[in-house]
Amino acid sequence: MSKQIDVDQDPIRVSRSMGKRASIGPIPADLLFPWMAIGFVAYFIIRMMLAGSIILWTGCWFWLAVTYWALAGNRAYRYFKQWQIPPGQDWINGDSLFVRVTDHGLWKRKRKESQGAILMQTDEGVKRFMPFQKFCHLHSIAEVQIGGHKFACLLLHNPGSDQWSAQIPFKFTGLHPQLYRQEVEETIDLLRRGLQELPEREALTFYLGCSTDIRERYEQLNQLAESTSLNPVSVLLLNEQKRIFELAQQGVRQVWSQSIWAGWTAQYSEENRTDNIGKILMGLQRWAQKGIRSFVGTEQTFFNNFYRNLAQQVYEQGYLEWRNLLETKCGLEVAPMSAQEAWEWLWYRFNKSPAPTLGKDQYIQIRETERGLSENVPMSGQKDLITLLIQGEKGKTSVPRHKQQHGYMYVNEKVGKVVVLEDPPDGWRNAREQLSWIWTRMSSSYVRDTEVVIQVRPKETWVTRDELEKMSRQSHTELRRAIEDGTGRVVHANLAGEQAADALRKVLEGVKPLYCAPVFIIWRNSEAECEEAAIQLTKSFGTATAVTEDDISWQLWLDSLPINDELLLKKFSTFSERRLTLDSESAIGFLPIVKPRPIDAEGVEFLTERGGQPVHLNLFGSSPGRIMITGTSGSGKSVLGWRFIEEALARSIPVVGLDLSTGGDNTFRIAVEMLGERGVYVDILNERMNLMEPPDLRNLPPNLAIPRFKRWKDFIRQAIMAISMGQIQDQELQERVDSITLRLLEVFFSDSEMIDRYNAAFEGGFKSAEWQLMPTAHELLRFCSREKLKLESYEEIDARAINQIVSQLGAKLVDPNIGDVIGRPSTVNPNPIIKFYALSGLSNDANAYIMAITAQMACLRNALSAPQSLFVGDELSVLLSKSGFADMVGEMLATGRKEGVASLLLAQDLDAIVTCSAAAKIKANITTTITGYTTHAALDAYTSYLHYDPSIIGANATEKFRGNRSEMYTRWMIERNGRFWQTRSYSPPLAVAALANEEEEKLARNRVLMQYPRTERGYLAGLSAFTKEYVAALRGSQSMQDIGVSDLEKFQSRRRVSA
């Protein structure tokens, strides 16, 4: 093994000598066998057939050899592949049938009756078409359950060689682009060790692809839009659908997929476990056994157990070995695909429509039972899987086409072009860059609808070692000769010798030589687009050489699919190898194993800055999320926060929020009023909010209602404590006030009169006479005495505590500013699905603090009344400085998930959170942090409090991180569990227009909305009209002042200005 390297400092060099061959004198090694073949043919014709002279034969041989060299050069495959002709006029569906091996007679007949060309009459005469099935080796999909493992594989049979093989697919969660130093070190070390243990003569194929596929997201949004009863929310979701379609068409939004396909070959699996003599003996044994079975008539019995035996071999010699190698030795996160997943992977290669469910009678199933292995094999005579893949729907075929084009293929309504990497780069600056080399190129802004297929396969070590030894000796000879003759080739010979010696040293230390076949497949709507994309891609590999394939694109695309057993880039490599030969250390740089990891399966969507991969944040998964959004004013916090609220409303999850932002027409007020009667924006100065109003738990089962009522009483206790103690720092008094409050609440809520009044109020409903008699804090104070509390032991400190509660709470109840607000039955309708409590406009700090606690209690009351809810806190910086309020926020974050309460906090910076009394609790319970554009002064809080690396968070304070108004996106850095995603949020135009809150934007919107009826339908129609003009204004087509103004008014305005 090589020495330990510094993954951030030490460069990685590619051993180019690993793939070279020693020349034979002046003759390049790749030309030796072609020249010998030319000489033999020339001798046979000139000397033996035409009886020509030796001189004539020598001259012809020399002329033909030089001509061959001129035509083929040092890479003969470039010459020979030019002569490969696409099969037939085109491919066609051969409608082949599945025949199982156990039907021995039918199987033998099928093997003999290989499909040939199909002649068809066309407008241009009779044309010869080739069945696509002829070029595929897929026998069936098999799903195997043995030894507690369940996996699927593609069973392949090559009728030409009568060879059985399998492709075992693994789902693969790639490495995140942002890796810590220790992770890079471990990954590099494991991959190096793992690649050295690849099974001989078996191939491992990596797939990484991006596509403008919107099916899954489109369906998610469609379900939300259909399920919600709020028309404005439904319209916004449908507008987001349109936005996603536009982003996909522009190539901004790309869905990325990764998978690994491990090969298994029946012949090689056993031979790899023995030496050369053993391989010969095993071949003779197989031939003898076949003859014996035929002679004694046991061949049918052998075939009856064929699938069970084959599945057992694939499991033991293929699946277990590959999974152990990938998961344990290479340290990759892999999981086997099911039969349906493998089928869908193949389906979407040929079809755009949703993949049908694979029926139980359409694929092979092998299961381990108490009696052994059982099998379920499809009946012979039905359509095979390849036919099902390409038969299409509604009279439209899905058969791939080549249209007799050498450089293109036409698949799934797209035009394809292949790019091949023919020379490796010189190296990488460090191991970190090596890991992400493929991802860096694939995630470039100009790359879209592209997939990369990398196939690695061990090369015979002894062959490589032998060639390197020859090259080393040859370089020493050249060096000695150069020194003796003074020809000036010392540097060249010395360098060649050092490279060969370095490569040889690696091989002797255990590094394994590997064949690596890197192929990129570009999909576009036309040939011209393909050419342009291919040119851009070929220029993105630095010192590596990438070329467009203009001769056999269709062939390479076929070989890249796991439905045949052809090795990638193997054809036409008889005389010169097209595949790269790399050592197992350098090959890591070609593995497409890096890709941003997903966050949640659904929810609010962001697109990664590189690659445009959708990542989602779901506040309402199996466990309610707690998200904090920070960013400077104008960074887009409120619009992004509204998208999370919109997600809750679409799921019929009630939303309650606190808003401390200045001004009366902020974003959330505009958004809530958009919902009409289903939303309430409460100005606490003009409403009453009964501090003692409990949550309505009648619709919850007892196992949820009882704990939630206890939780609400805990919050009431904290609220009374905060009101009673204020800023008093007397520990003994504080403890006694706490115990008295606890006793007070127990007595109060156990009183039969109070219970009856509460029940009557909820039965009567909002604004009923009974509602007006709901107990309040005034009734609570009547219970705050020694007699009512039944205190047996009564000390001076008890008297002080009771007096503190009565005096402080009583004083607030008679305060003309807030007394009625906290001490009278609530005037806020509890029924709307979203309620926001505005805390702006409070001048007295003490009263503002009390009102904030009251509003927070109202939020908690509403949140606890539903199985799931969302709490939103906007700009709470000032109130978090108050210990009582901060403690309640921290407590809600810590315990809210037990009651199904998701939380969303929005703040301009972290300073207020860092310094509040509940900072540790808030930090510990925030599951996800979203950071937008911030200031340099605010960076210290992120590095010291959240321990962000300065190199990561520093980008948020640069001008580049600002959003783009014309393209309507904002930039955000998402952090979860120490992982970071640099993303963009593309808000739909309708939402941006509806929530715009700058003064000139509000005036423009009002001018347009005034032209439409004041109904929900009229509002949405007016908003749609405003959105078109608003987007045009953002993109500079018109000014904001011209929105909603008629042409006549614009003309008159211009005349007044000119006058």
N, C-alpha and C positions, 0 to 999 in steps of 0.2 A: 504493500500500500504506500501511496505517496504521503509526504509529510503533511501535517496540519497547516492550513493556509488561513490568512486573514481575509475573511469574506468581503470586507469593505476596502481593502488596500491592495492585496496581491492580484496582479493580472492573471487571466487564464489564457493560455496560448493553445491554439489548435495544432495538433501534430499532423501537418499536411503529408509528411512522409509515410503515414500509416496506410495511405491508399495508393502509394506509388509502387512501381515495379522497376527492378534493376534492368538497365538496358544491356543488350548483348553487343558489346563493341559499339559501333556507331548506330546499330539498329535498335529502335525503341522496342521494348518488350512486347507491346501490344500489336506490333506488326509482324512478329516472328511467325506465328501460326498462319495468318493470312498469306504471307509470302511463300511459306512452305506449300500451302494448298494450291496457290497459283502456279508454283513450279511443278507440282505433281500433275496438275491438269494440263499445263503447257507441254510437259514431257510426254503425257499420254497421247495428246493430239499431234504434236510436231514429230516426235520420234517414232511412236508406235503406230499411229494411224497414217501419217503422211510420210514417214521415213525421212524426215528432215535431218539436217546435220546438227551437231552439238552446238556449233556457233549460232545457228538459227534459233535453236531452242533457248540458248542463253540470252540471245538478244530479245526474243519474245518475252521471256521470263522477266528480264530487266525492265522492258518497256511496260509490261502489264503491272509489275510491282510498283514502279514509279507512278504510273497512272492511278493505281489504287491508293497509294499514299497521298497523291494530290487530291483525289476525290474524298477519301475518308478521313484523312488527317490522323491525329492521335486519338480521336474519339469516333470510332467507327459507327457507333450506334446512330450518330447524327446522319450518316449517309444511308444506312440500311433502312431506317424508319421512314425515309422519304418514299420508299417503294411500297409501303403498306397501304393497301386500298381499303376504304370502308366497305363493310360487308353488304353486298347487294345494292339495290336501288335505295333501300332503307330498311329499318327494322319493322317488324310487324308482329302482332300478337299471334303466337302459334297455337293458342288454346290447348296447351298440354295438360295432361291428366296426372294425378298422383297415383302411383303404384307402390304398394308397400312391398318390402323385400320378402316378407313371409309368404306372399303369393308368388311362389318361386317361378312358376311358368310364365306368368305375366311379366315378372321382373326380367327374366332372361330375354323375353321377346322385346321389351322396351329397350334394353341395352343394345340389342342388335338393330332395332329400327330407329336409329338416330334421325332426328328431324333434319330435313334438307331444305333447300330453297323452295319458296312458294311463288309460282308464276301467276301474275295477275294482269288482266287486260286493263289498260289505261288509255287515256286520250292520245298518248304518244306511242301506243302499241303495247306489246307484251313486255312486262317488266319483272325482274327477278328480285323478290323480297326475301329477307332472312328472318326467321323467327327469333325474337329476342331471347326466348327461353334457351336457345342453342348456346348462348354465351353466358349462361348462369348455371351454377352447380348446386343451387339450393334444393335439397330434398324435402326438408320440412323443418319447422321449429319444434324443438323438444323442451319440455319442462320436466326437470328431474328433482325428485325429493328423496334424498338418501342421507342417512346419518345425521338428521336434524338440519341439513342444509337444503335450500331450495334455490334453484337457479335455472335459467333458460339458456339454450344455445341453438345456433343454426347448424343443422346437420347438412353437410355438403358431400356430394358424390360426383366425382369427375369420371364420366363414362369413358373418356379416352384412356386414362390410366387405371381405371377401376379402383380408384383411391378414395377412401372415406376420411373425412376430416370434420372439424367442428370449429366454429367461431363462438367464443364465450363472451358475451357483452357484460360490462360492468358500468354502472352509474358512477360518476366520478365528481367529487366536490373538489375543485381545484384549489391551489394555494392562493391566498389573498395577496394582491400586489404589495400591500404594505406589510412587510414582515420584520420582526425584531431580529436583532443580530443572532441571538441564540437559535431562533427558528431557522434562519438561513444556514447556520452551521450544521444543525441536526439534519436538515433536509438534504443538503449537499452530501453529507457523509452517508446517509441512508441510500440515496439514489446511486451513489458510486458503488456501494456494496451490492445493491440490488441488481444493477445492470450487469455486474460481473457474473451473476448467477442465472442469466437468461437461459432457458433450455435450448440445447443445440438444435439447430435447423427449424425452430419454431419462431413465428413472427408475433410481435406485439404492436398493435396499431392504435395510435392516439388520434382522436377526432376533436377538433375545436372549430366551431362554426358560428356565424352570426347571420341572422335573417330578419327581414322586416315583417315578422309574423306578429299579428295583433289578435289572433283568435282567442287566446286565454284571457287577456285583459279586456277585450271587447265583451266577452261573455260575463265577466265579473261585473263590469259597469252596467251591462244590460240587466242583470239580475237585480242589482241595487236600484236602478231606475224604475223597474217594474214593481218592486216590492214596496217602495215608499209611497205614502199617501200625500206627501208634500210636493205639489207640482213644481214649485221653483227649484227644489232640490233635484227632482227628476230631470228637469230641463238642463240644469248645470251638469249633471252626470252625462247626459246625452251629448252635451257640447264638449265634454272632455273626451268622449269617444271620437268625435270629429277631430279634435286636436291631436289625439294619438295617431289617427290615420294620416294626418298631414305630416307629423314628425317622422312616421315610418317611411312615407314617400320621399321625404327629404334625406333619408338615411341617418337621421339624428337618433332615432330610437331603434336599437338592435337587440333582438333576443338571442342570447348566447347559450350554447349547449356544449357539453363536454362528455365524452365517453371513451372507454378503453375496450378494445376487442382483443382477446387473447386467443391465439391459434393453437389447435391440437390436431395432430395428424396421426392416424392409426399406425402407419408404418414406422414413423419416427419415434413414437412414444416409447416403444419397447427397445428400439435400437439405441436410443440415447442412453440406455442403462448398461450397455455392454461395449466391448471393444470391436475392432474391425473383423476379427475372426468370428466373434459372436454374432455380428450382423449377418455374415455369410451363412452361418449355421441356422440362424433364425429364418432367413429367406428360404433355405432349402427345406426347413421344417414346415413352413407355411405351404410350400408347393407340394410336399409329400402328404400333408394332412388333407389338402383339397382333393388330391388324387384318391386317397383312401376313402374319403367320404363319398366320392362319386362311385367308387368300385363296390363298396358294401351297402350303398343305398341309404346312408344316414344324412344325406345332404339336406333333406327337408327338415329333419330334426334340428340340424344346425341353424337353419334359417328361422325356424320357429322361435328360437331364443336370441335372434340376432339383435333386436332393439334393446333387450335387457342387458345383454353382454356389452353392447356398444355404450349404453348409458353408464354402466359400471366403470368402463374404461375411461370415459370422458370425465367422470366424477373423480376417480382415483388419480389418473395420470395427467388430467388437464385442470379441472376446476380447483381442486385442493392445492395443487402446486402453484398455479397462477395466483390464487387468492393469498396464499401464504407469502409469495414473493412481493405482490403489490402492496398488501396491507401491512405485513410485519417487517419485511426486509427493506422495502422502499419507503414505508411510512406514509403511503397515500390513503386517502379516505375513499374507499370504494365499497360498493354494494352490488350484488348481482341483480340483473334485470329479471323481471318476470316475462312470461311468454307474451303477454299483452304489451308490455313496454317495448320488447324487441320488435314486435309486429308494428307498433306505432312508429318506431324509429325508421323502419323500412318504408312504411306507408307514406310518410310525409316527404320521402325522397322522390316520390312519383306523383303524389296527389296533394291537392289543396283542401279538399273536403275533409270533414272530421273522420278520423279513423274508425271503422266499424269494430265492434267487439269480436274478438277471435273466438269462434265457437269451439266447444269441447271436442267436436268431431272434425276439427280442421287442423289440429296439431297433435303431436305425440306427447303422451304423458306417462312418465315412469315414476312409480311411487314404491317406497319401501313399506312392506306390511309385515305382520307377524309370520306369514307364510313365505316371505321372500319378496322379490320384486314383482309388482304387477304392472301391466302395461295397458294403455288405451291408445290404439293406433287408428288413424282415419282409414275409412274403407277405400279400397282401390276404385278408380273410375270417376272420382270427383275432381274438380278443377284444382290444380296445384296452387301453391301460394304465390308463385311468380305470376301466374295468370290472373289471380285475384288482385295482385298489386297493380297490374297494368291494364286491366280491362276497362277502367274508367267508369263513369256514371252518366246516365241520361243520354246515352248515345255518343258520348265524347270519350275517346280513348285516352289512356295515360301512357301509351307506349312511347318510350324515348325515341328520338330521331337523330340521325346524323346528316341526312339530306346530302349525302356524298361529300360532305365538307370534312376536310382533314383537321381543321383547327377549331371546330366548334361542335357542340352537341346541344340538342334541344330537348330539355326535360322540364316537366311540370310548368309549362308555359313560360319558361325562361331560356335564355341563351347562355351556354356555359363556355368558359375558356380556362385552359390549364396553364399554370406557371410552375416551372420546376426549378428547384434550387440545385445547381450543378456544382458549385464550389463553396466550401465553407468560408466563414470570415476568418481573418487572421487570429481573432481572439476576442476577449471581453475585458473591460477595465477591471472587473471584479466578479466574484461569484454571484452577488446580488443581481448584477446586470445580466449575467449568464442565465439565471433562472427565468427572467422575465423577457428574454430577447424576442421570442415569438410573439408574446402578448403585446409588447411595445409596438411591433409592426402591425399586428392585426387590429389594434385599437386606434390606429391613426384615423384622423377625421375623414380621409378620403376612402377608407376601406368600409365597405358594406356588402351584405349578401355574399359573403366569402367564407369558405371553409378551408381549413388546412388539415391534411392527412399526413401523419408522420409514422412510418413503419420502420421498426428496428428489428434486426435479426442478427444473431451471432455469426461471426465469420470464423473460419477455421484458424485457430491461433497458430498452429504450426506453419501454415502457409504464410501468414503475415510475418512471423518470426524469421522464416527462411528468406523472404524478400528483403527484410530490413538488414539481415546479416550480409546479404549480397551487396546491398546498396552501401553499407558501411565499409565493406572491403573495397568496393569500387571507388568510393570517395578517397580512401587512403591511398589507393594506387594512383588516382588522378592527382592527389596532392603531392605525392613523391615525384611523379612525372613532371608536374608543373614547376616544382622547385629545381629539379635537375635541368629542365629545358628552358626555364625562365620564360614561360609563355604568358605569365600574368594571370593565370586562372587559380591562384592560390586561395583567394578569398572565396570564390565560388565553390571550390572543392571543400574547403574547410567548413563553410556554412552547411553544405549538403551533408557532410560527415557528422557535424554536430546535431543536425536535425534527425538524421537516421539513428544516431546513437541515443539521442533522447527518447525517441519513439521505442527503440529496442529496449532501453532500460525500463520503460513503463510496462512493456509486455512481460519482461522477465520478473517484474515486481508483482505481477498478477492482474494488471489492467487488461481488459478484454477488448479485442477489436470487434467493431460492430458495423454491419451495413445499416445505413440510414437513408430512407427514401422520403424526402420532403416534397410534397405536392400541394399546391394551392389551387383551389377551384373557385373561379369567379362567376357569379350569376348576375345577368343583367337582362334588360328587355330587348336589346338589339345587339348585333355584331359590333357596331361602331362603339357603343357604350362599353362592351367587353374589351375592345382593343384599348380604349382610353384608360380603363381601370387597370388592365394588365401592365401597361407602360408605367403607370404611376407606382404599381406594386413592385415591379422589377427594380425600380430605382431607389427602393427604400431599405435595401439590405446592406448598405455600406460596402465593406470590402468583400462581402460574399457575392457570388454571381448567380443571378436568377434570370431565366430565359422563358419566353413564351413558347408554348408547344403549338407548332403550326402543322404538324404532320399526323399525330395520333392522339389528339385530345380525347376523342371518343373512347379509345382503348385505355388510356390512363384513368379516365373516369370510371370505366367498368372495373378496372383492377383495384380501384380505391374502395369499392363496395365490398362488404363482407359476404356477398352472395356468390362469390366464386373464390377458388383457391389459388388464383394467380398471384404471384408476388409482385409488389408495386415496383415499377421501373426495372424489372428483371428482363423483360423481352429486349431483344437486340443487344444484349450485353455479353454475347459470346466472346468477342474479341477485346472489348473495352467495357469496363464497368461504369454504368451510369449512376448507380447509387454511390453515395458518399461513404467512404470508409473512415470511421472515427474511433477513437478509443472511448472506453466507457465513461471517462471523465469529461471529455469534450461533448459527447452526445447529449449530455444533460441540457445544453443550450438549445437543442433542437426540439425538446419535448414541450408540447403546448399544455403545460400543467398549471399555468398561472391564469387566473380569471377572478374578478371580484366575486366574493361570496354573496349569496342571497342573504337577506335579513329575515323577512317574513314572507309567507306565501302570497299574501294579499294585503290590501290596505292602501294607504296613500302612496302614490308612486313618485319616485325620483329617478333620474337618469344619471349614471356615472359620468364624470367629466371625460374620462377616456373610455371609448367603446360604446357609450350610450346605452349601457345595460340597465334595464329596469330593476330597481330594488324597491321593496315595499316596507312600510312601517304600519303595523296593525296594533292599534290600541285595545282591540277587543277580541284578542285570541283566547286561548285556554286560560291565560292569566292576564288580568287587566294591566295595561302598560302605564308607565309614568314617564312622560316625555318633557324635557325642558328645551325651549327654543330661546336662543339669545342672539342678539345682533343690534346694531345701531339703529337709530330712527331712520326709516326709509329703506331698511334692508329687506322688507317683505315679510316680517314676522306675522303680522295680523292676517294677511292673505293666506299664508301657509297654515296658520293656526285655524282659520276658517275651514280649510280643506279637511282637517281632522274632525272638526265639528260637523261638517257636511257628511262625513263617513258615519258618524254616530246617528245623525238624523235619518239617514237612509236606512239604517238598521233599526229604526224606531227606539233608539236608546236616548233617554232624556238627558238634556245638557243643562248644567247650571254653571254660572260664572261670576267672577268678581272683576270689575273693570275700574282701575284707578287712573286711567289715562286722562289727560286734560282735555277740556272741550266737550261739547255735547254731541257732536256729530262724528264720532270716531267710526272705525271700520265695523266693529261689532254691532253698534247701534244700527248702522245702515243695513247690515246683513240680517239682523233679527227682524227689523221692520219689513224686510222683503218677504217674510213668511206670513205676514198678516196676523190673524188671530191666533195662529199656532205658536207665535213667539212673543215674549214680553221683555221689554227693556225697562228695568225698574230704576227710577230715580229715587234713591232712598230718602231724600229730603221731602218728598211729596207722597210717600207711601208709609203704611204701617206694617211692621213685621214682628209679630208676636214672638218674643224670645222663648217663650215656654210652649210653643206649638210643636208637638212631636211629629215624626214622620207618619204618614198614612201607610200602615203595614197590613191592612186588611186583606190585600190580594196576595200576600206572601204566605207560604206554609210556615207552621210554627217553628220548624227547625231553623228557618232563616229569620223569622220575625223577632223571636225572643233575643237572640244574640245582637241583632241590629238595634233593638230598643235599649239594650244595655250599653251598646256602643254610643248611642245618642246621649244617654244619661252621662256618660263619661265626658263627652264634649260639652254638655251643659255645665257640668261641674267645673271644667277648665274655664269656660266663659265666665261663670260667676266668680271664680277665683281671680281671673284677670280684671274684672270690673271692681271687685272688692279691694284688691291689694294695689292695683295700679303699679307705681314704681317703688313702693315701700319694700325695703330690703331687710325685713325682720324674719329670720328663719323660723324662730319658735312660733311667732304669730301666724306666719304663712302655713306652717304645718297644722296648727290648730284650726285655722279657717278652712283648710282643706277637709279635715275630718268632720267639722261641723256641717260643711256644705254637703258632704256625702250623706250624713245622717238626715239633713234637711230634705234632700231629694227622695230618700227612701220613704220618709214619713209622708211627704207631699203626694207622691205617686201611689201610695197605699191607701190614701183617704178615699172612702167610698163616694163622697160627693164629687170630688175632683174627677174620679173615674167616670161617673155618670155624665158629667158635663162634657168631658172629652168625647165620649162615645156619642152623645147626642149631637155634638158639633159636627163630627165626621158623617153621621147619618144624615143630618140636615143639609150638609154641603155648604159650599162657599157662598157667603153673603146671606145665609139663612139666619133666622132669629137665634137659633141654637148656636150658630157659628159666632155670633156676637157675644155669647156667654161663655166662650171657651176660656178656661183659666189662663191667667197671665202672671207676670212677675209680681203684681200687686197681691194676688192670692198667695203666692209663694212666701212673701214677707210675713204674712199672718202666721205662718208656721214656724217662723224663725224666733223662737223664744224657748226659755228653759222648760216651761211647762209643756208646750207642744212637742218639743223634741224628747221629752222624758229623760233628761240627763240626770242620772243618779249621782254621779260625782261631778260637782260644779265648782270649778276653781276660778280664780281671777282671770286666768288666760282664756277660759271659756267665755266669760263675760266680755272680754275685749274682742274675741273673735266674733261673737254674735253682734256686738255693737258695730264692728267693722263692716259686717255684711249688711246690716240694716241701714247704717248711715250712708254707706257708699252706694249701694244699689238703690236705696230709697231716694237719695239725692238725684240720681240719674233719672228716676221715674218721674220726678216733678220738674226736671229741667225742661223749660219751654221749647228748647231746640230739639231734644231727642226723646223726651219722656214719652210722648204718645207713640213715637216710632217703635220703641222697644217694649212698651207696656200696654198696648191695646191689641185687640184681635186683628189678625192680618188682613190687609186689603189687597194683597197680591194673589191673583188667581193661581191656584196650584196645578191647574190642568194643562196649560201650554207645555209643549215638549221641550222648549228651550226658554230659559229665564236668565237674564243677565242683570246683575245688580251694580249700578253705577255709583262709585264712591267719590266722584269728583265734586267740588264745590263746598267741601267742609273746611271751615277756617280754623276752628278750635281743635288743637291736636288731641286733647283728651277725648272730646266728643267724636272726633274722626276715628279714633282707636276703638271706642265702644261701638260705633256704627259698623266699623269693619268686622268686628267680632259678630255682631248681630247678622250682618249680611252673610258672613261665613257660615253661621249656624243655619241660616235659611238654605244655603247651598247644600250643606250636609243633610238637612232634613229632606230636601228633594232627592238627593242622591240615594239616600237610604230607602226611599219609598219604592224603588224599582229594583228588579234583579240585577240590572246593569245600568250604569250611569257614567257620565263624563263630567268631571270638575275642571273648569278652566280658570286660571288666575292670570290676569293681564296687568303688567306693570305694578307689581306689589312691593316694589323696592322700599318705599317709605314705611309701609306697615310691617315689613319683616324686621325692622329695627326694634319693634316692640316684642318683648320676649313672649308674652302670652299669645299673641297672634302667630308668631313664628312657630311656637310649640304646637299650636293646633294644626298648622300646615304640615309640619313634620310628622305629627301623629296620624294625620289623614293619609299621607303618603305611605307611612309604615303599615297601617292597618287597613287601608282602603281596599286593597285587592281581595281581602277576605269577604268584603261586602259587595264585590263586583264594581268598585269605583275606580275608573281610570282617571288619570290626572294629566293635565296639560298646563305647564307654567311657561309664561312668556316674560322675558326681561331684557332690558337693553344691555346689561352687563352682569357679571357675577359678583360684583363687590358687595351688594346688599345681602346676597345669599351667603357669601363667605363669612361675613361678620355677624350674622344673626345667631340667636341662641340655639336654633335647631339645625345649624349648618351640617353637622355630622349626620344627623338623621335624614335630612333632605338628600345629601350626597349619596348615602348608602342605599336609598330607595328609588333614585332616578334610574330607570333602566336604559334610557337612550337620551343622548344630548345632541341637539342640532344647533350648530353654530353658523351664523351668517357673517356678513361683512362686519368687521369690528374695528376698533381703533388700536393704535400701538400702545396707548396707555393701559388698555384693558388686557393686554396679553399676559401680564404678570399674574393676574388672577387665574387664568387658565393653566399656566405652567406650575404655579405653586399649589393651587387648590385641586385642580383636576389632574395634575401631573402630566399634562400634555407635553410632548416633545416640542421645543421651540421651532424646530424645522418644519413641523407639521402645522401647528396653529398659526405660525407666522404668515402663511399665505393668506389667511383671512383678513389681514390688515393691509393688504396691497390693493392697488387700484384695479388690478385684474380680477379681483374677487367680487367687484360690484356687479349687480345684475344688469341685464340688457333689456331696457324698456321696449325697444322696437321689436325684439324677438320675444318679449314677454316671458323671460325666465330670470330666476334668481339663483345664486350659488349658495350651497350649504355643505358644511362638513358634518357628517353623521358619525357619531361614536357610540358603539355598543360593545361592552365586554372587552375594551381595550383595542378593538378594531376600528379602523377609520375608513370612511367612504367619502371621496370628493365628488359631489353630485350637483345637479341642477334640478330645479323644480320648474316645470313648464305648466303654468296655470292656464286653463282654457280662457279664451278671450272674453266669454260671457261673464265669468267669475271676476276677472280683472276689472271689467267695466262696471259690474254691479258693486264692487267693493272699493272702487277708487274714491279717495277721501280728501284729496287736495282741493283747495277752494275753487279753482277754475274748473276742475273736473266735476265737482258737485254741481256747479252752476250749469255746466254743459249738459249734464245728465238731466237736471231738472227741466231745462229748456225742451229737451226731447220728450220727456215723460209727460209734460203738460199737454202735448198734442194727442195723447191717447186717453181712453176712458180710465177712470180711477177704479178699476177692477183688477183682479189677479190676471185675467187674460190680457187686459189692456196693458198692465205693467210689464208682462213678459214680452208682448209685442213691441212696446216702447224700448225695453232694454235691448232687444235684438237690433232694433234700428240704431240705437245709440252705440252699440258695440261696433257696428260696421264703421261708423264715423270716428269712433274713439281709436280703433286700431289704425285707421288711416292717419289720424293725428299723431299717434305714437311713432309712426314710421315716416312722418314728415310730409305727408301728402297734403295736409291742411292744418290750420291752426286750431287750437282748442276753442278759441273764441268763435270760430265759424260753425261749430257743431250746433245743430238745432236751429240755425238761422236760415231763413228762406233766401233764395237767390235775389229777390227784390231788396230784402233787408241788407244783404251783403253789398249790393250795388249802391244803395243809398248811404251805407256806412263808408264805403270807399270815397264817394263824392264828398261827404262831409270832411273826411280826413284830408283829401286833396285841396278842399277849399281852405 
